[in-house]
Amino acid sequence: MYIDAVIIVALVIFALCWFRRFSKLVYAFAIIDIFLRLLHYVSKLLGIKAFIRWVNRYFPASIPSIIANYSGGIIYTILIWVYVVIMAFFLFYTFRIFLKKKI
């Protein structure tokens, strides 16, 4: 089933059209990944078999799982490194905001 790829492609296209700044695109990417991870974590914590099956069927576990599902070899390696770089930018932007606030 290609629903996970369709969801991610649609969200990336929406983010590219909606957000003009790179930092906002990085935030959107990180929010999508965190949401997917949280959804799977909550479904396992609740322990409801039907809900777990529904989440596992319609939502990928994370962005790296989507990359692993639809690519292989050198393309997989390149895409995972792009993912790591984008998450490093997310960490940088988040840390920068944290430092700007007065404690």
N, C-alpha and C positions, 0 to 999 in steps of 0.2 A: 504494500500500500504506500503510495507516494504522498500522503497527506502531510507528513512532517516536512518534506521538501517544499511542498506548495505553501505551507504556513510560513516557513522561514523566508522563502523567496518573496512572498507578498509583503512580509514585514520589512525586509531589506529595501524593497522598491518603495514602500511607503516612507520609510525613514530617509531614503535618498531624496525623495521628492519634498518631504516636509521639512527636513532639517538641512540648512545650508552650511552650517559650521561643522567641522570635523569633530569637535568635542561633543556636540550633541549626537552625532552618529555613533560615536564610541559609547556614550551613555545608553543609547537605545539598544545597541548590541549587547552591552553588559546586562541591561534590565531584562532582555529576552532570555539570556542564558540563566540568570539568577531565578527568573520566574519558572523556567522549565525544571531547574534543579529543585526548587522549593515545592513545586507541584508533585514531583515524584517522591520527595521526602515526606510530605504530608500524607500522601496516599498510603505509603508504607506504614507510617505512624498510626493512622486510623485503623488499619487492618481490615477494612471492609473489602472482601474479595471482589465484588462487582465493581466497586470504585477503582480498585487497583487495576483490574482488567481494562476498564474504560480508559484510564490514564495511560496505561502501557500501550494500548492500541492506537490512541489518537494523538498522543503527545510524545515527542522524543525526550530522552532523558536529559540531554544537553546539546549544545551546538557541536562539541567534538564528536558526540555519538552520531549526529547527522553526517558530519564529514566522513566518519569511519564507514557509515552505511552506504554512502554513494560514491566513494572514491577509494583508491588503493595505490600503493607504490609511492612514487615520487610526488604525485599530485596530492596524496594524503599528507605527506611530510610538509610540503609547501603550504597547504591550507592550515595545518595545525600550527605552523610557525606564524602565519598571518594571524591566527586566533590568539596566540601567545603575545604577539606584538600589540594587538588591539586591547587585550586585557592589561598589558603593561601601561598603555596610554590611559586606560581607565583608572588604574592605580595611581598614576602620576597626577591626573586631573583631580581625583578624590583627595589625594594627599596635599595638593596645592590649595584646595579649598579649605582643608583642615588647618593648614598653616596660616592662611589669611585671617581666620577667625581669632579673635583675642580670647585667650583662655583666662 
